[in-house]
Amino acid sequence: MKLGLGGYFYIQCQNCLLINRIPYSKTHRTEKKGMSSFVINTKVGSAMIDNVGGPRQMNNLLATLNLPLVIDKNLKVMERRAGNMIEKYADENMRKECQMAYEKEIMKMCFAENIAGSGLALGHLNTIFDRNGKMD
């Protein structure tokens, strides 16, 4: 069964007649519930955002590579899933970078105050940061 560029093989056991579903690509979960997504499909969605430009251009690229085409609606689903993951990563990264920039600025300010001779800056710095170096 084909799902985008990923899919499943269905193989029946000859001893017990049980049908086994085997993915022929890596999978991951984007949500706790629901079906897992194929990594290749998420990568296609991310490529559409970053390089290719849209479903029609992606299908042109797939046709050039002699790979099976994917319905435009499914490509948009892949693009949305990848976009959500990219946004979540960007937000988390921005938060970390902002905190590091703030900490650097505070350190510069405290260093400048100490050089100026006030001596109060280190006490101020200790009230802002806890023992582990994190902001209170």
C-alpha positions in Angstrom: 0.0 0.0 0.0 1.5 3.3 -1.1 1.3 6.4 1.1 3.1 9.3 -0.6 6.7 8.1 -1.3 6.5 5.6 1.6 4.3 2.6 2.1 3.8 -0.8 3.5 4.4 -4.4 2.3 1.7 -6.8 3.3 3.1 -10.3 3.7 1.1 -13.3 4.8 2.7 -15.9 7.0 2.5 -19.4 5.4 2.3 -21.1 8.8 -0.3 -19.1 10.7 -1.8 -17.1 7.8 -1.4 -13.9 9.7 -0.8 -10.8 7.5 2.2 -8.7 8.6 2.4 -5.1 7.6 6.0 -4.0 7.1 6.9 -0.4 6.3 9.5 0.1 3.5 10.7 3.4 4.9 11.4 4.9 8.3 8.4 6.3 10.2 7.9 8.9 13.0 5.0 10.2 15.0 4.1 13.9 14.9 1.2 13.4 17.4 0.5 11.0 20.2 -2.5 9.6 18.5 -3.1 8.6 14.9 -1.0 6.9 12.3 2.7 7.4 12.1 4.2 9.4 9.2 6.9 8.4 6.8 10.1 10.3 7.2 10.5 10.6 3.4 7.1 12.3 3.2 8.1 14.8 5.8 11.3 15.5 4.0 9.4 16.1 0.8 7.2 18.6 2.6 10.3 20.4 4.0 11.9 20.4 0.5 8.7 22.0 -0.9 9.0 24.8 1.7 12.7 25.3 1.4 13.6 24.7 -2.3 11.1 23.4 -4.7 8.2 25.8 -4.4 5.0 23.8 -4.5 3.1 20.6 -5.4 3.4 21.0 -9.2 7.1 21.6 -9.1 7.6 18.7 -6.7 5.7 16.4 -9.1 7.8 17.6 -12.0 11.0 16.8 -10.0 9.6 13.4 -9.0 8.7 12.7 -12.7 12.3 13.7 -13.8 13.7 11.2 -11.3 11.3 8.5 -12.5 9.6 8.3 -9.1 5.9 7.9 -8.6 3.9 11.1 -8.5 2.0 12.2 -5.4 -1.5 13.8 -5.4 -1.3 17.6 -4.9 -3.6 17.4 -1.8 -1.3 14.9 -0.2 1.8 17.0 -0.9 0.1 20.0 0.8 -0.5 17.8 3.9 3.2 16.8 3.9 4.1 20.5 3.5 1.9 21.6 6.5 3.3 18.8 8.7 6.9 19.8 7.9 6.0 23.5 8.3 4.7 22.9 11.8 7.8 21.0 12.8 10.1 23.7 11.3 8.2 26.5 13.2 8.4 24.6 16.5 12.1 24.1 16.1 12.6 27.8 15.0 10.6 29.1 18.1 12.6 26.9 20.5 15.9 28.0 18.9 14.9 31.7 19.0 14.1 31.4 22.7 17.5 29.9 23.5 19.3 32.5 21.4 17.4 35.4 23.0 18.3 34.1 26.5 21.9 33.7 25.6 22.0 37.3 24.1 20.4 38.6 27.3 22.9 36.8 29.5 25.8 38.2 27.4 24.4 41.7 27.6 24.0 41.5 31.4 27.6 40.2 31.7 28.9 43.0 29.6 27.0 45.5 31.7 28.2 44.0 35.0 31.8 44.0 33.7 31.6 47.6 32.6 30.2 48.6 36.1 33.0 46.7 37.8 35.6 48.4 35.7 34.1 51.8 36.5 34.7 51.0 40.2 31.3 50.6 41.6 31.8 47.0 42.7 28.0 46.5 42.9 27.6 44.8 39.6 28.7 41.3 40.9 26.1 41.4 43.6 23.5 42.5 41.0 24.6 39.6 38.8 24.2 37.1 41.6 20.6 38.2 42.2 19.7 37.7 38.5 21.4 34.2 38.0 21.0 31.2 40.3 23.9 28.8 41.2 23.5 26.9 37.9 24.0 30.1 35.8 20.3 30.3 34.8 18.1 33.3 35.2 15.7 33.4 38.2 
